[in-house]
């Protein structure tokens, strides 16, 4: 993927001429939403970085932005006294993990259902599609974590400029984007429980399955991807700001 930014900061893909990236005509000031461990979160883009590192604030993780994997700095929005305001918190996300919206919900009531489960935890086709995106765009793997996978880990070590031993320590299971909060596990359990013959909790626990907040799919704790960020897993349900 070959990307560039036009004069107003919109990310473009030169394979499609001047057309914005598919569904991603985002820029500074765009409103966005994304599924989080506490429900749907809303924010406003501060900047999109394709060559450098950005940090969440306060005291948050860092994320590298590249032409192939842009990183987005977003200011959280909070609903106070009947209106939306800029929050103090800055978060970082992959471009693929957020969805542009024309405006914020008109009221807190309009957020009803935001605490529902992320669609990918409930819809297997969407989960497979998003997982494939993570494989193609971020090298998610390996296919069978129990195998040596020497070539896979060598590539990851080369990318992160660390030894294979160190690379193997950077797994989904200790990534800040890996969500295994009580609410998220309930979402995953419920979907697996809809399949005949499944003991959902056994599958969730034995497989160490969690929700990847960066690419929106159910992932395995023993795998990894190029978007790995230190500080995980997330095991508590983050709360939205109070009114």
Secondary structure by P-SEA (a helix, b strand, c coil): cbbbbcccbbbbbccccccccccccccccccccccccccbbbbbbcccccccccccccbbbbbbbcccbbbbbbbbbbbcccbbbbccbbbbbccccbbbbccccccccccccccccccccccaaaaaaaaaaaaaccccccccccccaaaaaaaaaaaacccaaaaaaccccccccccccaaaaaaaaaaaaaccccaaaaaaaaaccccccccbbbbbcccccccccccccccbbbbcccc
